[in-house]
């Protein structure tokens, strides 16, 4: 499902997620307009969850909350 999405589009999604004030619901519209893709909310969430699981982004939070 996320294999057909280019790395450039993924980087744009991650960049938009980091910008304060941009909701995740609006990201597919913005990316579709700029890159002429057919993303929807579910695909964006799948990309983000795969990245979260791949890099174990919860690890740092577990370390700081242990004490």
mmCIF file of the N, C-alpha and C atoms, coordinates in Angstrom:
data_MODEL
# 
_entry.id   MODEL 
# 
loop_
_atom_site.group_PDB 
_atom_site.id 
_atom_site.type_symbol 
_atom_site.label_atom_id 
_atom_site.label_alt_id 
_atom_site.label_comp_id 
_atom_site.label_asym_id 
_atom_site.label_entity_id 
_atom_site.label_seq_id 
_atom_site.pdbx_PDB_ins_code 
_atom_site.Cartn_x 
_atom_site.Cartn_y 
_atom_site.Cartn_z 
_atom_site.occupancy 
_atom_site.B_iso_or_equiv 
_atom_site.pdbx_formal_charge 
_atom_site.auth_seq_id 
_atom_site.auth_comp_id 
_atom_site.auth_asym_id 
_atom_site.auth_atom_id 
_atom_site.pdbx_PDB_model_num 
ATOM 1   N N  . UNK A 1 1  ? 0.821  -1.191 0.000  1.00 0.00 ? 1  UNK A N  1 
ATOM 2   C CA . UNK A 1 1  ? 0.000  0.000  0.000  1.00 0.00 ? 1  UNK A CA 1 
ATOM 3   C C  . UNK A 1 1  ? 0.869  1.260  0.000  1.00 0.00 ? 1  UNK A C  1 
ATOM 4   N N  . UNK A 1 2  ? 1.898  1.313  0.847  1.00 0.00 ? 2  UNK A N  1 
ATOM 5   C CA . UNK A 1 2  ? 2.755  2.491  0.877  1.00 0.00 ? 2  UNK A CA 1 
ATOM 6   C C  . UNK A 1 2  ? 3.968  2.335  -0.023 1.00 0.00 ? 2  UNK A C  1 
ATOM 7   N N  . UNK A 1 3  ? 4.113  1.174  -0.674 1.00 0.00 ? 3  UNK A N  1 
ATOM 8   C CA . UNK A 1 3  ? 5.277  0.954  -1.519 1.00 0.00 ? 3  UNK A CA 1 
ATOM 9   C C  . UNK A 1 3  ? 5.233  1.814  -2.777 1.00 0.00 ? 3  UNK A C  1 
ATOM 10  N N  . UNK A 1 4  ? 4.048  2.174  -3.243 1.00 0.00 ? 4  UNK A N  1 
ATOM 11  C CA . UNK A 1 4  ? 3.937  2.948  -4.465 1.00 0.00 ? 4  UNK A CA 1 
ATOM 12  C C  . UNK A 1 4  ? 4.112  4.452  -4.245 1.00 0.00 ? 4  UNK A C  1 
ATOM 13  N N  . UNK A 1 5  ? 4.385  4.868  -3.028 1.00 0.00 ? 5  UNK A N  1 
ATOM 14  C CA . UNK A 1 5  ? 4.583  6.276  -2.702 1.00 0.00 ? 5  UNK A CA 1 
ATOM 15  C C  . UNK A 1 5  ? 6.078  6.580  -2.769 1.00 0.00 ? 5  UNK A C  1 
ATOM 16  N N  . UNK A 1 6  ? 6.454  7.619  -3.474 1.00 0.00 ? 6  UNK A N  1 
ATOM 17  C CA . UNK A 1 6  ? 7.867  7.946  -3.629 1.00 0.00 ? 6  UNK A CA 1 
ATOM 18  C C  . UNK A 1 6  ? 8.450  8.504  -2.332 1.00 0.00 ? 6  UNK A C  1 
ATOM 19  N N  . UNK A 1 7  ? 9.759  8.444  -2.249 1.00 0.00 ? 7  UNK A N  1 
ATOM 20  C CA . UNK A 1 7  ? 10.453 8.970  -1.069 1.00 0.00 ? 7  UNK A CA 1 
ATOM 21  C C  . UNK A 1 7  ? 10.267 10.477 -0.959 1.00 0.00 ? 7  UNK A C  1 
ATOM 22  N N  . UNK A 1 8  ? 10.180 11.144 -2.080 1.00 0.00 ? 8  UNK A N  1 
ATOM 23  C CA . UNK A 1 8  ? 9.978  12.593 -2.075 1.00 0.00 ? 8  UNK A CA 1 
ATOM 24  C C  . UNK A 1 8  ? 8.638  12.957 -1.432 1.00 0.00 ? 8  UNK A C  1 
ATOM 25  N N  . UNK A 1 9  ? 7.611  12.190 -1.744 1.00 0.00 ? 9  UNK A N  1 
ATOM 26  C CA . UNK A 1 9  ? 6.287  12.434 -1.162 1.00 0.00 ? 9  UNK A CA 1 
ATOM 27  C C  . UNK A 1 9  ? 6.313  12.121 0.335  1.00 0.00 ? 9  UNK A C  1 
ATOM 28  N N  . UNK A 1 10 ? 6.993  11.047 0.712  1.00 0.00 ? 10 UNK A N  1 
ATOM 29  C CA . UNK A 1 10 ? 7.095  10.715 2.141  1.00 0.00 ? 10 UNK A CA 1 
ATOM 30  C C  . UNK A 1 10 ? 7.806  11.824 2.904  1.00 0.00 ? 10 UNK A C  1 
ATOM 31  N N  . UNK A 1 11 ? 8.888  12.350 2.345  1.00 0.00 ? 11 UNK A N  1 
ATOM 32  C CA . UNK A 1 11 ? 9.611  13.438 3.011  1.00 0.00 ? 11 UNK A CA 1 
ATOM 33  C C  . UNK A 1 11 ? 8.730  14.675 3.157  1.00 0.00 ? 11 UNK A C  1 
ATOM 34  N N  . UNK A 1 12 ? 7.913  14.932 2.154  1.00 0.00 ? 12 UNK A N  1 
ATOM 35  C CA . UNK A 1 12 ? 6.992  16.070 2.227  1.00 0.00 ? 12 UNK A CA 1 
ATOM 36  C C  . UNK A 1 12 ? 5.950  15.848 3.323  1.00 0.00 ? 12 UNK A C  1 
ATOM 37  N N  . UNK A 1 13 ? 5.462  14.635 3.457  1.00 0.00 ? 13 UNK A N  1 
ATOM 38  C CA . UNK A 1 13 ? 4.501  14.321 4.522  1.00 0.00 ? 13 UNK A CA 1 
ATOM 39  C C  . UNK A 1 13 ? 5.140  14.548 5.885  1.00 0.00 ? 13 UNK A C  1 
ATOM 40  N N  . UNK A 1 14 ? 6.371  14.068 6.073  1.00 0.00 ? 14 UNK A N  1 
ATOM 41  C CA . UNK A 1 14 ? 7.057  14.246 7.353  1.00 0.00 ? 14 UNK A CA 1 
ATOM 42  C C  . UNK A 1 14 ? 7.340  15.722 7.625  1.00 0.00 ? 14 UNK A C  1 
ATOM 43  N N  . UNK A 1 15 ? 7.666  16.469 6.576  1.00 0.00 ? 15 UNK A N  1 
ATOM 44  C CA . UNK A 1 15 ? 7.917  17.900 6.745  1.00 0.00 ? 15 UNK A CA 1 
ATOM 45  C C  . UNK A 1 15 ? 6.639  18.612 7.190  1.00 0.00 ? 15 UNK A C  1 
ATOM 46  N N  . UNK A 1 16 ? 5.514  18.261 6.556  1.00 0.00 ? 16 UNK A N  1 
ATOM 47  C CA . UNK A 1 16 ? 4.242  18.898 6.903  1.00 0.00 ? 16 UNK A CA 1 
ATOM 48  C C  . UNK A 1 16 ? 3.777  18.528 8.305  1.00 0.00 ? 16 UNK A C  1 
ATOM 49  N N  . UNK A 1 17 ? 4.070  17.312 8.733  1.00 0.00 ? 17 UNK A N  1 
ATOM 50  C CA . UNK A 1 17 ? 3.686  16.890 10.083 1.00 0.00 ? 17 UNK A CA 1 
ATOM 51  C C  . UNK A 1 17 ? 4.415  17.728 11.130 1.00 0.00 ? 17 UNK A C  1 
ATOM 52  N N  . UNK A 1 18 ? 5.634  18.121 10.831 1.00 0.00 ? 18 UNK A N  1 
ATOM 53  C CA . UNK A 1 18 ? 6.456  18.870 11.783 1.00 0.00 ? 18 UNK A CA 1 
ATOM 54  C C  . UNK A 1 18 ? 6.080  20.347 11.883 1.00 0.00 ? 18 UNK A C  1 
ATOM 55  N N  . UNK A 1 19 ? 5.283  20.840 10.962 1.00 0.00 ? 19 UNK A N  1 
ATOM 56  C CA . UNK A 1 19 ? 4.908  22.253 10.969 1.00 0.00 ? 19 UNK A CA 1 
ATOM 57  C C  . UNK A 1 19 ? 3.728  22.455 11.917 1.00 0.00 ? 19 UNK A C  1 
ATOM 58  N N  . UNK A 1 20 ? 3.897  23.304 12.938 1.00 0.00 ? 20 UNK A N  1 
ATOM 59  C CA . UNK A 1 20 ? 2.784  23.572 13.856 1.00 0.00 ? 20 UNK A CA 1 
ATOM 60  C C  . UNK A 1 20 ? 1.613  24.222 13.131 1.00 0.00 ? 20 UNK A C  1 
ATOM 61  N N  . UNK A 1 21 ? 0.426  23.796 13.480 1.00 0.00 ? 21 UNK A N  1 
ATOM 62  C CA . UNK A 1 21 ? -0.779 24.379 12.908 1.00 0.00 ? 21 UNK A CA 1 
ATOM 63  C C  . UNK A 1 21 ? -1.352 23.608 11.730 1.00 0.00 ? 21 UNK A C  1 
ATOM 64  N N  . UNK A 1 22 ? -0.597 22.666 11.177 1.00 0.00 ? 22 UNK A N  1 
ATOM 65  C CA . UNK A 1 22 ? -1.109 21.865 10.071 1.00 0.00 ? 22 UNK A CA 1 
ATOM 66  C C  . UNK A 1 22 ? -1.651 20.563 10.637 1.00 0.00 ? 22 UNK A C  1 
ATOM 67  N N  . UNK A 1 23 ? -2.922 20.319 10.408 1.00 0.00 ? 23 UNK A N  1 
ATOM 68  C CA . UNK A 1 23 ? -3.557 19.097 10.889 1.00 0.00 ? 23 UNK A CA 1 
ATOM 69  C C  . UNK A 1 23 ? -3.279 17.955 9.923  1.00 0.00 ? 23 UNK A C  1 
ATOM 70  N N  . UNK A 1 24 ? -3.217 16.739 10.458 1.00 0.00 ? 24 UNK A N  1 
ATOM 71  C CA . UNK A 1 24 ? -2.949 15.567 9.627  1.00 0.00 ? 24 UNK A CA 1 
ATOM 72  C C  . UNK A 1 24 ? -4.065 15.365 8.606  1.00 0.00 ? 24 UNK A C  1 
ATOM 73  N N  . UNK A 1 25 ? -5.279 15.765 8.937  1.00 0.00 ? 25 UNK A N  1 
ATOM 74  C CA . UNK A 1 25 ? -6.396 15.625 8.006  1.00 0.00 ? 25 UNK A CA 1 
ATOM 75  C C  . UNK A 1 25 ? -6.193 16.460 6.741  1.00 0.00 ? 25 UNK A C  1 
ATOM 76  N N  . UNK A 1 26 ? -5.416 17.545 6.830  1.00 0.00 ? 26 UNK A N  1 
ATOM 77  C CA . UNK A 1 26 ? -5.210 18.437 5.696  1.00 0.00 ? 26 UNK A CA 1 
ATOM 78  C C  . UNK A 1 26 ? -4.013 18.037 4.843  1.00 0.00 ? 26 UNK A C  1 
ATOM 79  N N  . UNK A 1 27 ? -3.157 17.175 5.343  1.00 0.00 ? 27 UNK A N  1 
ATOM 80  C CA . UNK A 1 27 ? -1.939 16.796 4.622  1.00 0.00 ? 27 UNK A CA 1 
ATOM 81  C C  . UNK A 1 27 ? -2.239 16.113 3.290  1.00 0.00 ? 27 UNK A C  1 
ATOM 82  N N  . UNK A 1 28 ? -3.176 15.157 3.198  1.00 0.00 ? 28 UNK A N  1 
ATOM 83  C CA . UNK A 1 28 ? -3.430 14.547 1.883  1.00 0.00 ? 28 UNK A CA 1 
ATOM 84  C C  . UNK A 1 28 ? -3.835 15.564 0.817  1.00 0.00 ? 28 UNK A C  1 
ATOM 85  N N  . UNK A 1 29 ? -4.647 16.542 1.181  1.00 0.00 ? 29 UNK A N  1 
ATOM 86  C CA . UNK A 1 29 ? -5.055 17.571 0.225  1.00 0.00 ? 29 UNK A CA 1 
ATOM 87  C C  . UNK A 1 29 ? -3.857 18.371 -0.271 1.00 0.00 ? 29 UNK A C  1 
ATOM 88  N N  . UNK A 1 30 ? -2.973 18.748 0.638  1.00 0.00 ? 30 UNK A N  1 
ATOM 89  C CA . UNK A 1 30 ? -1.812 19.559 0.286  1.00 0.00 ? 30 UNK A CA 1 
ATOM 90  C C  . UNK A 1 30 ? -0.842 18.776 -0.599 1.00 0.00 ? 30 UNK A C  1 
ATOM 91  N N  . UNK A 1 31 ? -0.598 17.515 -0.232 1.00 0.00 ? 31 UNK A N  1 
ATOM 92  C CA . UNK A 1 31 ? 0.339  16.691 -1.001 1.00 0.00 ? 31 UNK A CA 1 
ATOM 93  C C  . UNK A 1 31 ? -0.253 16.349 -2.369 1.00 0.00 ? 31 UNK A C  1 
ATOM 94  N N  . UNK A 1 32 ? -1.539 16.036 -2.417 1.00 0.00 ? 32 UNK A N  1 
ATOM 95  C CA . UNK A 1 32 ? -2.183 15.716 -3.700 1.00 0.00 ? 32 UNK A CA 1 
ATOM 96  C C  . UNK A 1 32 ? -2.104 16.898 -4.665 1.00 0.00 ? 32 UNK A C  1 
ATOM 97  N N  . UNK A 1 33 ? -2.279 18.100 -4.139 1.00 0.00 ? 33 UNK A N  1 
ATOM 98  C CA . UNK A 1 33 ? -2.241 19.286 -4.989 1.00 0.00 ? 33 UNK A CA 1 
ATOM 99  C C  . UNK A 1 33 ? -0.826 19.527 -5.537 1.00 0.00 ? 33 UNK A C  1 
ATOM 100 N N  . UNK A 1 34 ? 0.196  19.345 -4.695 1.00 0.00 ? 34 UNK A N  1 
ATOM 101 C CA . UNK A 1 34 ? 1.569  19.641 -5.101 1.00 0.00 ? 34 UNK A CA 1 
ATOM 102 C C  . UNK A 1 34 ? 2.202  18.534 -5.934 1.00 0.00 ? 34 UNK A C  1 
ATOM 103 N N  . UNK A 1 35 ? 1.889  17.271 -5.621 1.00 0.00 ? 35 UNK A N  1 
ATOM 104 C CA . UNK A 1 35 ? 2.569  16.145 -6.263 1.00 0.00 ? 35 UNK A CA 1 
ATOM 105 C C  . UNK A 1 35 ? 1.674  15.327 -7.186 1.00 0.00 ? 35 UNK A C  1 
ATOM 106 N N  . UNK A 1 36 ? 0.433  15.739 -7.352 1.00 0.00 ? 36 UNK A N  1 
ATOM 107 C CA . UNK A 1 36 ? -0.508 15.043 -8.239 1.00 0.00 ? 36 UNK A CA 1 
ATOM 108 C C  . UNK A 1 36 ? -0.614 13.552 -7.884 1.00 0.00 ? 36 UNK A C  1 
ATOM 109 N N  . UNK A 1 37 ? -0.876 13.278 -6.618 1.00 0.00 ? 37 UNK A N  1 
ATOM 110 C CA . UNK A 1 37 ? -1.028 11.905 -6.133 1.00 0.00 ? 37 UNK A CA 1 
ATOM 111 C C  . UNK A 1 37 ? -2.474 11.678 -5.721 1.00 0.00 ? 37 UNK A C  1 
ATOM 112 N N  . UNK A 1 38 ? -2.772 10.469 -5.310 1.00 0.00 ? 38 UNK A N  1 
ATOM 113 C CA . UNK A 1 38 ? -4.119 10.112 -4.862 1.00 0.00 ? 38 UNK A CA 1 
ATOM 114 C C  . UNK A 1 38 ? -4.086 9.636  -3.407 1.00 0.00 ? 38 UNK A C  1 
ATOM 115 N N  . UNK A 1 39 ? -3.434 10.390 -2.543 1.00 0.00 ? 39 UNK A N  1 
ATOM 116 C CA . UNK A 1 39 ? -3.365 10.021 -1.131 1.00 0.00 ? 39 UNK A CA 1 
ATOM 117 C C  . UNK A 1 39 ? -4.690 10.306 -0.445 1.00 0.00 ? 39 UNK A C  1 
ATOM 118 N N  . UNK A 1 40 ? -4.973 9.517  0.573  1.00 0.00 ? 40 UNK A N  1 
ATOM 119 C CA . UNK A 1 40 ? -6.084 9.810  1.454  1.00 0.00 ? 40 UNK A CA 1 
ATOM 120 C C  . UNK A 1 40 ? -5.575 9.723  2.893  1.00 0.00 ? 40 UNK A C  1 
ATOM 121 N N  . UNK A 1 41 ? -6.438 10.016 3.824  1.00 0.00 ? 41 UNK A N  1 
ATOM 122 C CA . UNK A 1 41 ? -6.057 10.064 5.235  1.00 0.00 ? 41 UNK A CA 1 
ATOM 123 C C  . UNK A 1 41 ? -5.497 8.727  5.707  1.00 0.00 ? 41 UNK A C  1 
ATOM 124 N N  . UNK A 1 42 ? -6.088 7.625  5.283  1.00 0.00 ? 42 UNK A N  1 
ATOM 125 C CA . UNK A 1 42 ? -5.647 6.305  5.728  1.00 0.00 ? 42 UNK A CA 1 
ATOM 126 C C  . UNK A 1 42 ? -4.225 5.988  5.249  1.00 0.00 ? 42 UNK A C  1 
ATOM 127 N N  . UNK A 1 43 ? -3.908 6.367  4.018  1.00 0.00 ? 43 UNK A N  1 
ATOM 128 C CA . UNK A 1 43 ? -2.558 6.125  3.504  1.00 0.00 ? 43 UNK A CA 1 
ATOM 129 C C  . UNK A 1 43 ? -1.523 6.948  4.264  1.00 0.00 ? 43 UNK A C  1 
ATOM 130 N N  . UNK A 1 44 ? -1.865 8.191  4.564  1.00 0.00 ? 44 UNK A N  1 
ATOM 131 C CA . UNK A 1 44 ? -0.938 9.034  5.322  1.00 0.00 ? 44 UNK A CA 1 
ATOM 132 C C  . UNK A 1 44 ? -0.716 8.447  6.707  1.00 0.00 ? 44 UNK A C  1 
ATOM 133 N N  . UNK A 1 45 ? -1.771 8.000  7.354  1.00 0.00 ? 45 UNK A N  1 
ATOM 134 C CA . UNK A 1 45 ? -1.632 7.407  8.682  1.00 0.00 ? 45 UNK A CA 1 
ATOM 135 C C  . UNK A 1 45 ? -0.828 6.106  8.622  1.00 0.00 ? 45 UNK A C  1 
ATOM 136 N N  . UNK A 1 46 ? -0.993 5.330  7.571  1.00 0.00 ? 46 UNK A N  1 
ATOM 137 C CA . UNK A 1 46 ? -0.224 4.092  7.396  1.00 0.00 ? 46 UNK A CA 1 
ATOM 138 C C  . UNK A 1 46 ? 1.265  4.404  7.242  1.00 0.00 ? 46 UNK A C  1 
ATOM 139 N N  . UNK A 1 47 ? 1.596  5.427  6.454  1.00 0.00 ? 47 UNK A N  1 
ATOM 140 C CA . UNK A 1 47 ? 2.992  5.838  6.287  1.00 0.00 ? 47 UNK A CA 1 
ATOM 141 C C  . UNK A 1 47 ? 3.580  6.272  7.623  1.00 0.00 ? 47 UNK A C  1 
ATOM 142 N N  . UNK A 1 48 ? 2.843  7.084  8.364  1.00 0.00 ? 48 UNK A N  1 
ATOM 143 C CA . UNK A 1 48 ? 3.334  7.560  9.654  1.00 0.00 ? 48 UNK A CA 1 
ATOM 144 C C  . UNK A 1 48 ? 3.485  6.427  10.662 1.00 0.00 ? 48 UNK A C  1 
ATOM 145 N N  . UNK A 1 49 ? 2.543  5.495  10.677 1.00 0.00 ? 49 UNK A N  1 
ATOM 146 C CA . UNK A 1 49 ? 2.646  4.384  11.631 1.00 0.00 ? 49 UNK A CA 1 
ATOM 147 C C  . UNK A 1 49 ? 3.786  3.445  11.263 1.00 0.00 ? 49 UNK A C  1 
ATOM 148 N N  . UNK A 1 50 ? 4.017  3.228  9.961  1.00 0.00 ? 50 UNK A N  1 
ATOM 149 C CA . UNK A 1 50 ? 5.152  2.399  9.552  1.00 0.00 ? 50 UNK A CA 1 
ATOM 150 C C  . UNK A 1 50 ? 6.468  3.037  9.970  1.00 0.00 ? 50 UNK A C  1 
ATOM 151 N N  . UNK A 1 51 ? 6.579  4.332  9.819  1.00 0.00 ? 51 UNK A N  1 
ATOM 152 C CA . UNK A 1 51 ? 7.803  5.040  10.206 1.00 0.00 ? 51 UNK A CA 1 
ATOM 153 C C  . UNK A 1 51 ? 7.986  4.984  11.721 1.00 0.00 ? 51 UNK A C  1 
ATOM 154 N N  . UNK A 1 52 ? 6.902  5.123  12.448 1.00 0.00 ? 52 UNK A N  1 
ATOM 155 C CA . UNK A 1 52 ? 6.938  5.052  13.907 1.00 0.00 ? 52 UNK A CA 1 
ATOM 156 C C  . UNK A 1 52 ? 7.447  3.684  14.360 1.00 0.00 ? 52 UNK A C  1 
ATOM 157 N N  . UNK A 1 53 ? 6.917  2.622  13.754 1.00 0.00 ? 53 UNK A N  1 
ATOM 158 C CA . UNK A 1 53 ? 7.323  1.275  14.134 1.00 0.00 ? 53 UNK A CA 1 
ATOM 159 C C  . UNK A 1 53 ? 8.741  0.959  13.671 1.00 0.00 ? 53 UNK A C  1 
ATOM 160 N N  . UNK A 1 54 ? 9.114  1.472  12.506 1.00 0.00 ? 54 UNK A N  1 
ATOM 161 C CA . UNK A 1 54 ? 10.441 1.180  11.956 1.00 0.00 ? 54 UNK A CA 1 
ATOM 162 C C  . UNK A 1 54 ? 11.548 1.764  12.829 1.00 0.00 ? 54 UNK A C  1 
ATOM 163 N N  . UNK A 1 55 ? 11.328 2.954  13.348 1.00 0.00 ? 55 UNK A N  1 
ATOM 164 C CA . UNK A 1 55 ? 12.372 3.644  14.107 1.00 0.00 ? 55 UNK A CA 1 
ATOM 165 C C  . UNK A 1 55 ? 12.155 3.601  15.609 1.00 0.00 ? 55 UNK A C  1 
ATOM 166 N N  . UNK A 1 56 ? 11.117 2.919  16.063 1.00 0.00 ? 56 UNK A N  1 
ATOM 167 C CA . UNK A 1 56 ? 10.835 2.787  17.494 1.00 0.00 ? 56 UNK A CA 1 
ATOM 168 C C  . UNK A 1 56 ? 10.907 4.143  18.185 1.00 0.00 ? 56 UNK A C  1 
ATOM 169 N N  . UNK A 1 57 ? 10.096 5.089  17.721 1.00 0.00 ? 57 UNK A N  1 
ATOM 170 C CA . UNK A 1 57 ? 10.140 6.444  18.238 1.00 0.00 ? 57 UNK A CA 1 
ATOM 171 C C  . UNK A 1 57 ? 9.656  6.558  19.676 1.00 0.00 ? 57 UNK A C  1 
ATOM 172 N N  . UNK A 1 58 ? 9.100  5.514  20.226 1.00 0.00 ? 58 UNK A N  1 
ATOM 173 C CA . UNK A 1 58 ? 8.634  5.526  21.604 1.00 0.00 ? 58 UNK A CA 1 
ATOM 174 C C  . UNK A 1 58 ? 9.776  5.269  22.585 1.00 0.00 ? 58 UNK A C  1 
ATOM 175 N N  . UNK A 1 59 ? 10.930 4.838  22.119 1.00 0.00 ? 59 UNK A N  1 
ATOM 176 C CA . UNK A 1 59 ? 12.038 4.459  22.978 1.00 0.00 ? 59 UNK A CA 1 
ATOM 177 C C  . UNK A 1 59 ? 12.483 5.610  23.873 1.00 0.00 ? 59 UNK A C  1 
ATOM 178 N N  . UNK A 1 60 ? 12.659 6.801  23.333 1.00 0.00 ? 60 UNK A N  1 
ATOM 179 C CA . UNK A 1 60 ? 13.103 7.953  24.118 1.00 0.00 ? 60 UNK A CA 1 
ATOM 180 C C  . UNK A 1 60 ? 12.114 8.326  25.193 1.00 0.00 ? 60 UNK A C  1 
ATOM 181 N N  . UNK A 1 61 ? 10.840 8.227  24.881 1.00 0.00 ? 61 UNK A N  1 
ATOM 182 C CA . UNK A 1 61 ? 9.828  8.552  25.877 1.00 0.00 ? 61 UNK A CA 1 
ATOM 183 C C  . UNK A 1 61 ? 9.852  7.560  27.022 1.00 0.00 ? 61 UNK A C  1 
ATOM 184 N N  . UNK A 1 62 ? 10.075 6.280  26.706 1.00 0.00 ? 62 UNK A N  1 
ATOM 185 C CA . UNK A 1 62 ? 10.140 5.276  27.762 1.00 0.00 ? 62 UNK A CA 1 
ATOM 186 C C  . UNK A 1 62 ? 11.339 5.527  28.664 1.00 0.00 ? 62 UNK A C  1 
ATOM 187 N N  . UNK A 1 63 ? 12.444 5.962  28.098 1.00 0.00 ? 63 UNK A N  1 
ATOM 188 C CA . UNK A 1 63 ? 13.627 6.234  28.909 1.00 0.00 ? 63 UNK A CA 1 
ATOM 189 C C  . UNK A 1 63 ? 13.406 7.397  29.867 1.00 0.00 ? 63 UNK A C  1 
ATOM 190 N N  . UNK A 1 64 ? 12.817 8.489  29.368 1.00 0.00 ? 64 UNK A N  1 
ATOM 191 C CA . UNK A 1 64 ? 12.676 9.652  30.229 1.00 0.00 ? 64 UNK A CA 1 
ATOM 192 C C  . UNK A 1 64 ? 11.552 9.469  31.243 1.00 0.00 ? 64 UNK A C  1 
ATOM 193 N N  . UNK A 1 65 ? 10.584 8.633  30.967 1.00 0.00 ? 65 UNK A N  1 
ATOM 194 C CA . UNK A 1 65 ? 9.465  8.453  31.893 1.00 0.00 ? 65 UNK A CA 1 
ATOM 195 C C  . UNK A 1 65 ? 9.744  7.367  32.919 1.00 0.00 ? 65 UNK A C  1 
ATOM 196 N N  . UNK A 1 66 ? 10.871 6.682  32.803 1.00 0.00 ? 66 UNK A N  1 
ATOM 197 C CA . UNK A 1 66 ? 11.204 5.635  33.762 1.00 0.00 ? 66 UNK A CA 1 
ATOM 198 C C  . UNK A 1 66 ? 11.498 6.186  35.137 1.00 0.00 ? 66 UNK A C  1 
ATOM 199 N N  . UNK A 1 67 ? 11.986 7.402  35.214 1.00 0.00 ? 67 UNK A N  1 
ATOM 200 C CA . UNK A 1 67 ? 12.462 7.921  36.498 1.00 0.00 ? 67 UNK A CA 1 
ATOM 201 C C  . UNK A 1 67 ? 11.511 8.892  37.114 1.00 0.00 ? 67 UNK A C  1 
# 
